């Protein structure tokens, strides 16, 4: 059972998320809040597996909430829900430890899939958001070449696939995919999914 807590300044949006998650037999909606003012208390009380985090909220916003969660409760996965024009804040949250991103306009099935992906240890990123990362990250093109298998893994990551989905597609174990991704990060001198995907779009997909 995936335990979920949600933050959003729109009570209408929170009600929609609650209704959606309650339709799933594998998820439990623990509670919600309209800002991150009490985030530390809420995480201690509810102990969720995944937090759905809006970025723009009054008093204490999603970026600050994300920082608090990752510093005090690093095991909790945070899935950012955002509007497409929040580019700068999206990339700020990359460096603060967000596990993935969904657009508020994503369909319900995609939202549930993203929750499952980050819960399983993967990273979920809307392909449109991945492309916008190019505006913020300048990847290095003179790094050691990736192997064909590593390029495949990076390609699938850029398409929004989870580690588990990539492992199934390539017919290898989950730990093998983790190893590939570790090597990709080392070779490209990056520390986040966003930077790795940006490198892929700049140096492989465009050529």
C-alpha positions in Angstrom: 0.0 0.0 0.0 1.4 3.4 -1.1 0.7 6.0 1.6 0.2 9.5 0.2 0.0 13.0 1.6 -0.8 16.0 -0.6 0.0 19.8 -0.6 -1.9 22.3 -2.7 -3.4 25.7 -2.1 -6.5 24.7 -4.1 -8.9 22.7 -1.9 -10.6 21.7 -5.2 -7.4 20.2 -6.5 -6.9 18.4 -3.2 -10.4 16.9 -3.4 -9.7 15.7 -6.9 -6.5 14.1 -5.9 -8.2 12.4 -2.9 -11.0 11.1 -5.1 -8.5 9.8 -7.7 -6.2 8.1 -5.2 -9.1 6.5 -3.3 -10.0 4.7 -6.6 -6.8 2.8 -6.4 -6.6 -0.4 -4.3 -2.8 0.0 -3.9 -2.9 3.6 -2.6 -4.0 5.3 0.6 -4.8 9.0 0.9 -3.5 10.0 4.4 -4.4 13.7 4.4 -3.5 17.1 2.9 -2.7 20.7 3.6 -2.8 24.0 1.7 0.7 25.1 2.6 3.9 23.7 4.2 3.8 25.7 7.4 3.3 22.5 9.5 5.2 20.1 7.1 7.5 18.8 9.8 4.7 17.9 12.2 2.6 16.4 9.3 5.4 14.2 8.1 6.1 13.0 11.6 2.4 12.3 12.2 1.4 10.7 8.9 4.7 9.1 7.7 3.7 9.0 4.0 5.7 7.1 1.4 5.0 9.8 -1.3 4.2 13.5 -1.0 2.4 15.3 -3.9 3.9 18.8 -3.6 2.5 21.9 -5.2 5.2 24.6 -5.8 3.2 27.8 -5.4 1.5 28.1 -2.0 1.2 30.9 0.5 3.1 31.2 3.8 5.5 28.3 3.2 5.8 27.2 -0.4 6.6 23.8 -2.0 10.3 24.4 -2.5 10.8 25.2 1.2 8.6 22.2 2.1 10.7 20.0 -0.1 13.9 21.1 1.5 12.5 20.4 5.0 11.2 17.0 4.0 14.5 15.9 2.4 16.6 17.2 5.3 14.5 15.6 8.1 12.8 12.7 6.3 15.1 11.7 3.4 13.3 8.4 2.8 10.0 10.2 1.8 9.6 10.6 -2.0 8.4 14.0 -3.1 6.6 14.3 -6.5 6.3 17.9 -7.6 3.0 18.9 -9.3 3.3 22.0 -11.3 2.1 24.2 -14.1 4.2 24.1 -17.3 5.4 27.8 -16.8 7.1 27.1 -13.5 10.3 26.2 -15.2 12.7 28.0 -12.9 11.2 26.6 -9.8 11.1 23.1 -11.3 14.8 23.1 -11.8 15.4 24.6 -8.4 13.5 21.6 -6.9 15.8 19.2 -8.9 18.7 20.2 -6.7 16.6 20.0 -3.6 15.9 16.3 -4.1 12.5 16.0 -5.8 11.9 12.4 -7.1 9.8 13.5 -10.1 7.4 15.9 -11.7 3.8 15.8 -13.0 2.0 18.5 -14.8 -1.3 19.5 -13.2 -2.8 19.0 -16.6 -1.6 15.3 -16.8 -4.4 12.8 -17.1 -5.4 10.8 -13.9 -3.8 7.6 -15.2 -0.4 9.4 -15.6 -0.6 10.8 -12.1 -1.2 7.4 -10.6 1.6 5.9 -12.7 4.0 8.7 -11.6 3.2 8.0 -7.9 4.0 4.3 -8.5 7.3 5.1 -10.3 8.7 7.2 -7.6 7.5 4.8 -4.9 9.4 2.0 -6.6 12.6 4.1 -6.6 12.5 5.4 -10.1 12.2 8.9 -11.3 9.2 10.3 -13.0 9.4 13.2 -15.4 7.0 14.6 -18.0 8.8 14.6 -21.4 7.8 18.2 -21.9 9.5 19.2 -18.7 12.6 17.3 -19.7 12.9 19.3 -22.8 12.6 22.6 -20.9 15.5 21.6 -18.8 17.7 22.4 -21.8 17.0 26.1 -21.2 18.7 25.8 -17.7 21.4 23.2 -17.9 24.4 23.4 -20.2 25.6 19.8 -20.4 29.2 19.0 -21.1 29.8 17.5 -24.5 33.4 16.5 -24.0 32.9 13.8 -21.4 33.7 10.2 -21.8 31.3 8.5 -24.3 28.4 6.4 -22.9 28.1 2.8 -23.9 25.2 1.9 -26.2 23.4 0.3 -23.3 23.9 3.4 -21.2 22.5 5.5 -24.1 19.5 3.2 -24.2 18.9 3.6 -20.5 19.2 7.4 -20.8 16.8 7.4 -23.8 14.2 5.5 -21.9 14.6 7.8 -18.8 14.1 10.8 -21.1 10.8 9.3 -22.2 9.6 9.2 -18.6 10.1 5.5 -18.0 10.8 4.2 -14.4 13.8 2.1 -13.5 11.6 -0.9 -13.2 10.0 -0.3 -16.7 13.5 0.0 -18.2 14.7 -3.2 -16.6 11.7 -5.0 -18.0 12.2 -3.6 -21.4 15.9 -4.5 -21.5 15.4 -7.8 -19.8 17.8 -7.1 -17.0 17.5 -6.7 -13.2 16.5 -3.5 -11.4 20.0 -3.4 -9.8 21.6 -3.6 -13.2 19.7 -0.5 -14.3 20.8 1.2 -11.0 24.4 0.4 -11.9 24.0 1.8 -15.4 22.6 5.0 -14.1 25.4 5.3 -11.5 27.9 5.0 -14.4 26.0 7.6 -16.5 26.1 10.1 -13.6 29.8 9.4 -13.1 30.7 9.8 -16.8 28.7 12.9 -17.3 29.6 14.5 -13.9 26.0 15.1 -13.1 24.0 14.4 -10.0 20.4 14.5 -11.0 18.0 12.9 -13.5 17.3 16.4 -15.0 21.0 17.0 -15.8 21.4 13.6 -17.4 18.3 13.9 -19.5 19.4 17.4 -20.6 22.7 15.9 -21.7 20.9 13.3 -23.7 18.7 15.9 -25.5 21.7 18.0 -26.3 24.3 15.5 -27.3 22.5 12.3 -28.5 18.9 13.0 -29.5 19.8 16.1 -31.6 22.5 14.2 -33.6 
